[in-house]
Amino acid sequence: MTYKSVSRLTTVPIARLRHRPFHLKLTAPIETAHGTIEERRGVILELQDTSGNRGIGEASPIALHGEGTVEDVLRLIKSWAPSLFTGNI
């Protein structure tokens, strides 16, 4: 099987951005090499383009690594949102 190489990126005009913070307590803790995870916090994102296509994703800090907070994620979303609508990322 061969794949065609894509040599340029195209931007998709974003018409709508919705987001909602979440906090989930795990039913069973997860043990990792860096510690125990008992809950997960983050932000669910939904983007919709001008054709009505939607994509859903997640942006979550990793607390065990000290890599930010949900509030940091929300600030980043707020700061990046204008460039999403103009295609100037």
A tleap script that builds the chain and sets N, CA, C and O, in Angstrom:
source leaprc.protein.ff14SB
mol = sequence {
  NMET THR TYR LYS SER VAL SER ARG LEU THR
  THR VAL PRO ILE ALA ARG LEU ARG HIE ARG
  PRO PHE HIE LEU LYS LEU THR ALA PRO ILE
  GLU THR ALA HIE GLY THR ILE GLU GLU ARG
  ARG GLY VAL ILE LEU GLU LEU GLN ASP THR
  SER GLY ASN ARG GLY ILE GLY GLU ALA SER
  PRO ILE ALA LEU HIE GLY GLU GLY THR VAL
  GLU ASP VAL LEU ARG LEU ILE LYS SER TRP
  ALA PRO SER LEU PHE THR GLY ASN CILE
}
set mol.1.N position { 0.851 -1.163 0.000 }
set mol.1.CA position { 0.000 0.000 0.000 }
set mol.1.C position { 0.903 1.234 0.000 }
set mol.1.O position { 1.894 1.289 0.728 }
set mol.2.N position { 0.556 2.206 -0.810 }
set mol.2.CA position { 1.314 3.452 -0.841 }
set mol.2.C position { 0.405 4.589 -0.416 }
set mol.2.O position { -0.812 4.548 -0.590 }
set mol.3.N position { 1.038 5.597 0.146 }
set mol.3.CA position { 0.308 6.764 0.607 }
set mol.3.C position { 0.807 7.982 -0.144 }
set mol.3.O position { 2.005 8.130 -0.386 }
set mol.4.N position { -0.106 8.838 -0.504 }
set mol.4.CA position { 0.255 10.077 -1.160 }
set mol.4.C position { 0.748 11.069 -0.119 }
set mol.4.O position { 0.100 11.277 0.907 }
set mol.5.N position { 1.873 11.669 -0.379 }
set mol.5.CA position { 2.434 12.650 0.539 }
set mol.5.C position { 1.698 13.979 0.410 }
set mol.5.O position { 1.397 14.434 -0.694 }
set mol.6.N position { 1.419 14.577 1.530 }
set mol.6.CA position { 0.789 15.901 1.541 }
set mol.6.C position { 1.885 16.906 1.837 }
set mol.6.O position { 2.498 16.870 2.904 }
set mol.7.N position { 2.127 17.795 0.901 }
set mol.7.CA position { 3.253 18.708 1.053 }
set mol.7.C position { 2.876 20.058 1.644 }
set mol.7.O position { 3.756 20.854 1.972 }
set mol.8.N position { 1.595 20.324 1.783 }
set mol.8.CA position { 1.223 21.615 2.372 }
set mol.8.C position { 0.061 21.426 3.332 }
set mol.8.O position { -0.770 20.531 3.172 }
set mol.9.N position { 0.029 22.270 4.305 }
set mol.9.CA position { -1.064 22.255 5.268 }
set mol.9.C position { -2.123 23.244 4.828 }
set mol.9.O position { -1.809 24.305 4.289 }
set mol.10.N position { -3.350 22.902 5.053 }
set mol.10.CA position { -4.431 23.835 4.776 }
set mol.10.C position { -5.137 24.147 6.083 }
set mol.10.O position { -5.201 23.314 6.987 }
set mol.11.N position { -5.651 25.329 6.163 }
set mol.11.CA position { -6.396 25.700 7.361 }
set mol.11.C position { -7.882 25.516 7.091 }
set mol.11.O position { -8.350 25.677 5.964 }
set mol.12.N position { -8.594 25.186 8.119 }
set mol.12.CA position { -10.037 25.011 8.041 }
set mol.12.C position { -10.664 26.138 8.838 }
set mol.12.O position { -10.339 26.317 10.012 }
set mol.13.N position { -11.558 26.903 8.223 }
set mol.13.CA position { -12.187 27.998 8.967 }
set mol.13.C position { -13.050 27.467 10.112 }
set mol.13.O position { -13.974 26.684 9.893 }
set mol.14.N position { -12.744 27.892 11.307 }
set mol.14.CA position { -13.492 27.475 12.495 }
set mol.14.C position { -14.644 28.443 12.717 }
set mol.14.O position { -14.462 29.660 12.726 }
set mol.15.N position { -15.829 27.881 12.894 }
set mol.15.CA position { -17.019 28.696 13.110 }
set mol.15.C position { -17.408 28.756 14.580 }
set mol.15.O position { -18.000 29.734 15.035 }
set mol.16.N position { -17.067 27.690 15.327 }
set mol.16.CA position { -17.502 27.650 16.727 }
set mol.16.C position { -16.511 26.854 17.555 }
set mol.16.O position { -15.975 25.836 17.117 }
set mol.17.N position { -16.285 27.343 18.760 }
set mol.17.CA position { -15.469 26.651 19.754 }
set mol.17.C position { -16.272 26.594 21.040 }
set mol.17.O position { -16.696 27.624 21.564 }
set mol.18.N position { -16.477 25.388 21.544 }
set mol.18.CA position { -17.127 25.217 22.839 }
set mol.18.C position { -16.174 24.441 23.726 }
set mol.18.O position { -15.419 23.590 23.256 }
set mol.19.N position { -16.217 24.742 25.007 }
set mol.19.CA position { -15.362 24.007 25.936 }
set mol.19.C position { -16.041 23.915 27.299 }
set mol.19.O position { -16.849 24.759 27.687 }
set mol.20.N position { -15.673 22.847 28.003 }
set mol.20.CA position { -16.257 22.631 29.330 }
set mol.20.C position { -15.230 21.907 30.199 }
set mol.20.O position { -14.748 20.837 29.825 }
set mol.21.N position { -14.892 22.478 31.350 }
set mol.21.CA position { -13.995 21.779 32.280 }
set mol.21.C position { -14.663 20.512 32.817 }
set mol.21.O position { -15.887 20.448 32.933 }
set mol.22.N position { -13.857 19.517 33.139 }
set mol.22.CA position { -14.391 18.311 33.746 }
set mol.22.C position { -13.504 17.865 34.901 }
set mol.22.O position { -12.322 18.204 34.966 }
set mol.23.N position { -14.098 17.102 35.807 }
set mol.23.CA position { -13.398 16.518 36.956 }
set mol.23.C position { -13.981 15.131 37.163 }
set mol.23.O position { -15.154 14.984 37.505 }
set mol.24.N position { -13.152 14.113 36.954 }
set mol.24.CA position { -13.602 12.735 37.109 }
set mol.24.C position { -12.816 12.056 38.216 }
set mol.24.O position { -11.585 12.071 38.214 }
set mol.25.N position { -13.517 11.471 39.145 }
set mol.25.CA position { -12.873 10.624 40.155 }
set mol.25.C position { -12.858 9.213 39.596 }
set mol.25.O position { -13.900 8.688 39.204 }
set mol.26.N position { -11.687 8.597 39.556 }
set mol.26.CA position { -11.567 7.256 39.009 }
set mol.26.C position { -12.152 6.233 39.983 }
set mol.26.O position { -12.021 6.380 41.198 }
set mol.27.N position { -12.789 5.208 39.450 }
set mol.27.CA position { -13.357 4.178 40.316 }
set mol.27.C position { -12.266 3.339 40.964 }
set mol.27.O position { -12.463 2.774 42.040 }
set mol.28.N position { -11.118 3.260 40.305 }
set mol.28.CA position { -9.957 2.556 40.868 }
set mol.28.C position { -8.718 3.381 40.557 }
set mol.28.O position { -8.525 3.774 39.407 }
set mol.29.N position { -7.883 3.654 41.532 }
set mol.29.CA position { -6.668 4.430 41.293 }
set mol.29.C position { -5.754 3.736 40.278 }
set mol.29.O position { -5.733 2.509 40.180 }
set mol.30.N position { -5.013 4.533 39.536 }
set mol.30.CA position { -4.048 4.012 38.570 }
set mol.30.C position { -2.656 4.270 39.129 }
set mol.30.O position { -2.298 5.410 39.422 }
set mol.31.N position { -1.883 3.218 39.274 }
set mol.31.CA position { -0.508 3.339 39.760 }
set mol.31.C position { 0.421 3.544 38.572 }
set mol.31.O position { 0.391 2.770 37.615 }
set mol.32.N position { 1.244 4.581 38.631 }
set mol.32.CA position { 2.234 4.830 37.584 }
set mol.32.C position { 3.615 4.916 38.230 }
set mol.32.O position { 3.745 4.891 39.454 }
set mol.33.N position { 4.623 5.017 37.400 }
set mol.33.CA position { 5.983 5.154 37.913 }
set mol.33.C position { 6.162 6.482 38.648 }
set mol.33.O position { 7.081 6.628 39.454 }
set mol.34.N position { 5.284 7.449 38.373 }
set mol.34.CA position { 5.409 8.779 38.981 }
set mol.34.C position { 4.468 9.000 40.155 }
set mol.34.O position { 4.528 10.044 40.805 }
set mol.35.N position { 3.601 8.037 40.435 }
set mol.35.CA position { 2.673 8.197 41.543 }
set mol.35.C position { 1.318 7.592 41.219 }
set mol.35.O position { 1.156 6.903 40.211 }
set mol.36.N position { 0.366 7.853 42.069 }
set mol.36.CA position { -0.991 7.306 41.931 }
set mol.36.C position { -1.924 8.382 41.385 }
set mol.36.O position { -1.914 9.524 41.845 }
set mol.37.N position { -2.719 8.002 40.408 }
set mol.37.CA position { -3.726 8.906 39.840 }
set mol.37.C position { -5.080 8.465 40.368 }
set mol.37.O position { -5.507 7.334 40.136 }
set mol.38.N position { -5.756 9.362 41.081 }
set mol.38.CA position { -7.072 9.051 41.642 }
set mol.38.C position { -8.189 9.844 40.977 }
set mol.38.O position { -9.368 9.529 41.141 }
set mol.39.N position { -7.813 10.867 40.232 }
set mol.39.CA position { -8.809 11.694 39.553 }
set mol.39.C position { -8.182 12.272 38.292 }
set mol.39.O position { -6.962 12.271 38.124 }
set mol.40.N position { -9.040 12.760 37.419 }
set mol.40.CA position { -8.573 13.382 36.183 }
set mol.40.C position { -9.335 14.677 36.001 }
set mol.40.O position { -10.561 14.715 36.105 }
set mol.41.N position { -8.595 15.736 35.728 }
set mol.41.CA position { -9.195 17.052 35.474 }
set mol.41.C position { -8.712 17.550 34.126 }
set mol.41.O position { -7.588 17.267 33.714 }
set mol.42.N position { -9.557 18.284 33.454 }
set mol.42.CA position { -9.175 18.833 32.170 }
set mol.42.C position { -10.310 19.615 31.552 }
set mol.42.O position { -11.232 20.060 32.235 }
set mol.43.N position { -10.220 19.775 30.229 }
set mol.43.CA position { -11.215 20.534 29.484 }
set mol.43.C position { -11.569 19.740 28.227 }
set mol.43.O position { -10.685 19.311 27.486 }
set mol.44.N position { -12.868 19.550 27.993 }
set mol.44.CA position { -13.354 18.955 26.751 }
set mol.44.C position { -13.566 20.094 25.757 }
set mol.44.O position { -14.185 21.106 26.086 }
set mol.45.N position { -13.050 19.923 24.543 }
set mol.45.CA position { -13.168 20.936 23.494 }
set mol.45.C position { -14.007 20.405 22.346 }
set mol.45.O position { -13.903 19.231 21.989 }
set mol.46.N position { -14.828 21.253 21.770 }
set mol.46.CA position { -15.546 20.920 20.544 }
set mol.46.C position { -15.329 22.061 19.553 }
set mol.46.O position { -15.641 23.217 19.841 }
set mol.47.N position { -14.795 21.723 18.394 }
set mol.47.CA position { -14.606 22.694 17.321 }
set mol.47.C position { -15.543 22.338 16.179 }
set mol.47.O position { -15.749 21.163 15.874 }
set mol.48.N position { -16.105 23.358 15.556 }
set mol.48.CA position { -16.964 23.133 14.390 }
set mol.48.C position { -16.504 24.064 13.289 }
set mol.48.O position { -16.284 25.253 13.523 }
set mol.49.N position { -16.355 23.518 12.069 }
set mol.49.CA position { -15.928 24.367 10.960 }
set mol.49.C position { -17.144 24.969 10.264 }
set mol.49.O position { -18.284 24.691 10.636 }
set mol.50.N position { -16.894 25.787 9.262 }
set mol.50.CA position { -17.977 26.490 8.580 }
set mol.50.C position { -18.849 25.562 7.742 }
set mol.50.O position { -19.934 25.954 7.313 }
set mol.51.N position { -18.384 24.328 7.502 }
set mol.51.CA position { -19.189 23.340 6.775 }
set mol.51.C position { -20.031 22.481 7.718 }
set mol.51.O position { -20.815 21.649 7.260 }
set mol.52.N position { -19.877 22.675 9.026 }
set mol.52.CA position { -20.645 21.920 10.003 }
set mol.52.C position { -19.938 20.691 10.539 }
set mol.52.O position { -20.493 19.983 11.380 }
set mol.53.N position { -18.714 20.418 10.069 }
set mol.53.CA position { -17.952 19.290 10.600 }
set mol.53.C position { -17.502 19.599 12.017 }
set mol.53.O position { -17.083 20.718 12.314 }
set mol.54.N position { -17.591 18.595 12.897 }
set mol.54.CA position { -17.221 18.793 14.299 }
set mol.54.C position { -16.109 17.849 14.704 }
set mol.54.O position { -15.999 16.727 14.209 }
set mol.55.N position { -15.288 18.338 15.618 }
set mol.55.CA position { -14.263 17.512 16.227 }
set mol.55.C position { -14.279 17.739 17.725 }
set mol.55.O position { -14.463 18.861 18.196 }
set mol.56.N position { -14.083 16.661 18.467 }
set mol.56.CA position { -14.098 16.747 19.924 }
set mol.56.C position { -12.762 16.244 20.437 }
set mol.56.O position { -12.242 15.236 19.960 }
set mol.57.N position { -12.207 16.953 21.416 }
set mol.57.CA position { -10.930 16.560 21.979 }
set mol.57.C position { -10.841 16.945 23.444 }
set mol.57.O position { -11.808 17.406 24.050 }
set mol.58.N position { -9.665 16.744 23.990 }
set mol.58.CA position { -9.426 16.980 25.413 }
set mol.58.C position { -8.100 17.702 25.576 }
set mol.58.O position { -7.140 17.437 24.853 }
set mol.59.N position { -8.063 18.602 26.519 }
set mol.59.CA position { -6.814 19.260 26.918 }
set mol.59.C position { -6.724 19.137 28.431 }
set mol.59.O position { -7.523 19.723 29.161 }
set mol.60.N position { -5.743 18.369 28.893 }
set mol.60.CA position { -5.637 18.096 30.326 }
set mol.60.C position { -4.204 18.208 30.808 }
set mol.60.O position { -3.295 17.644 30.200 }
set mol.61.N position { -3.999 18.935 31.899 }
set mol.61.CA position { -2.659 18.954 32.500 }
set mol.61.C position { -2.395 17.626 33.208 }
set mol.61.O position { -3.326 16.930 33.612 }
set mol.62.N position { -1.143 17.294 33.348 }
set mol.62.CA position { -0.768 16.071 34.067 }
set mol.62.C position { -0.236 16.487 35.430 }
set mol.62.O position { 0.906 16.927 35.563 }
set mol.63.N position { -1.084 16.339 36.436 }
set mol.63.CA position { -0.764 16.844 37.775 }
set mol.63.C position { 0.482 16.189 38.367 }
set mol.63.O position { 1.239 16.844 39.082 }
set mol.64.N position { 0.703 14.915 38.081 }
set mol.64.CA position { 1.863 14.234 38.657 }
set mol.64.C position { 3.179 14.845 38.202 }
set mol.64.O position { 4.185 14.751 38.905 }
set mol.65.N position { 3.176 15.464 37.040 }
set mol.65.CA position { 4.390 16.088 36.511 }
set mol.65.C position { 4.439 17.585 36.827 }
set mol.65.O position { 5.401 18.265 36.471 }
set mol.66.N position { 3.402 18.097 37.494 }
set mol.66.CA position { 3.368 19.516 37.823 }
set mol.66.C position { 3.251 20.393 36.591 }
set mol.66.O position { 3.766 21.511 36.564 }
set mol.67.N position { 2.571 19.883 35.570 }
set mol.67.CA position { 2.499 20.590 34.296 }
set mol.67.C position { 1.220 21.388 34.147 }
set mol.67.O position { 0.463 21.169 33.201 }
set mol.68.N position { 0.968 22.294 35.049 }
set mol.68.CA position { -0.149 23.205 34.898 }
set mol.68.C position { -1.419 22.756 35.590 }
set mol.68.O position { -1.476 21.715 36.244 }
set mol.69.N position { -2.434 23.586 35.416 }
set mol.69.CA position { -3.734 23.373 36.034 }
set mol.69.C position { -4.817 23.536 34.971 }
set mol.69.O position { -4.543 23.972 33.853 }
set mol.70.N position { -6.038 23.183 35.329 }
set mol.70.CA position { -7.162 23.397 34.422 }
set mol.70.C position { -7.305 24.888 34.116 }
set mol.70.O position { -7.649 25.265 32.996 }
set mol.71.N position { -7.043 25.726 35.108 }
set mol.71.CA position { -7.124 27.175 34.888 }
set mol.71.C position { -6.096 27.608 33.835 }
set mol.71.O position { -6.382 28.483 33.018 }
set mol.72.N position { -4.899 26.998 33.849 }
set mol.72.CA position { -3.899 27.293 32.810 }
set mol.72.C position { -4.420 26.896 31.428 }
set mol.72.O position { -4.241 27.634 30.459 }
set mol.73.N position { -5.058 25.742 31.341 }
set mol.73.CA position { -5.617 25.277 30.071 }
set mol.73.C position { -6.680 26.255 29.585 }
set mol.73.O position { -6.705 26.605 28.405 }
set mol.74.N position { -7.555 26.698 30.480 }
set mol.74.CA position { -8.602 27.652 30.098 }
set mol.74.C position { -8.005 28.972 29.617 }
set mol.74.O position { -8.507 29.571 28.665 }
set mol.75.N position { -6.936 29.426 30.271 }
set mol.75.CA position { -6.265 30.658 29.815 }
set mol.75.C position { -5.678 30.476 28.418 }
set mol.75.O position { -5.781 31.372 27.580 }
set mol.76.N position { -5.066 29.325 28.164 }
set mol.76.CA position { -4.513 29.057 26.832 }
set mol.76.C position { -5.605 29.012 25.771 }
set mol.76.O position { -5.422 29.539 24.673 }
set mol.77.N position { -6.735 28.389 26.084 }
set mol.77.CA position { -7.852 28.350 25.133 }
set mol.77.C position { -8.305 29.762 24.815 }
set mol.77.O position { -8.520 30.106 23.653 }
set mol.78.N position { -8.449 30.578 25.850 }
set mol.78.CA position { -8.892 31.963 25.649 }
set mol.78.C position { -7.891 32.737 24.793 }
set mol.78.O position { -8.294 33.529 23.941 }
set mol.79.N position { -6.598 32.518 25.008 }
set mol.79.CA position { -5.597 33.267 24.250 }
set mol.79.C position { -5.478 32.771 22.809 }
set mol.79.O position { -5.161 33.560 21.919 }
set mol.80.N position { -5.726 31.483 22.558 }
set mol.80.CA position { -5.621 30.930 21.201 }
set mol.80.C position { -6.905 31.060 20.400 }
set mol.80.O position { -6.854 31.017 19.171 }
set mol.81.N position { -8.044 31.216 21.040 }
set mol.81.CA position { -9.334 31.214 20.344 }
set mol.81.C position { -9.412 32.215 19.193 }
set mol.81.O position { -9.891 31.840 18.123 }
set mol.82.N position { -8.969 33.464 19.346 }
set mol.82.CA position { -9.071 34.398 18.217 }
set mol.82.C position { -8.323 33.916 16.976 }
set mol.82.O position { -8.805 34.112 15.860 }
set mol.83.N position { -7.163 33.294 17.141 }
set mol.83.CA position { -6.404 32.837 15.978 }
set mol.83.C position { -7.075 31.630 15.321 }
set mol.83.O position { -6.891 31.408 14.125 }
set mol.84.N position { -7.845 30.849 16.073 }
set mol.84.CA position { -8.578 29.735 15.467 }
set mol.84.C position { -9.615 30.230 14.463 }
set mol.84.O position { -9.814 29.620 13.412 }
set mol.85.N position { -10.270 31.336 14.794 }
set mol.85.CA position { -11.328 31.860 13.922 }
set mol.85.C position { -10.768 32.574 12.696 }
set mol.85.O position { -11.451 32.677 11.677 }
set mol.86.N position { -9.550 33.061 12.782 }
set mol.86.CA position { -8.953 33.746 11.639 }
set mol.86.C position { -8.045 32.831 10.813 }
set mol.86.O position { -7.654 33.187 9.702 }
set mol.87.N position { -7.709 31.655 11.351 }
set mol.87.CA position { -6.833 30.731 10.640 }
set mol.87.C position { -5.375 31.095 10.771 }
set mol.87.O position { -4.552 30.554 10.033 }
set mol.88.N position { -5.015 31.991 11.682 }
set mol.88.CA position { -3.625 32.443 11.853 }
set mol.88.C position { -2.959 31.749 13.018 }
set mol.88.O position { -2.518 32.400 13.965 }
set mol.89.N position { -2.885 30.450 12.957 }
set mol.89.CA position { -2.248 29.699 14.034 }
set mol.89.C position { -0.773 29.569 13.726 }
set mol.89.O position { -0.030 28.969 14.503 }
savepdb mol mol.pdb
quit
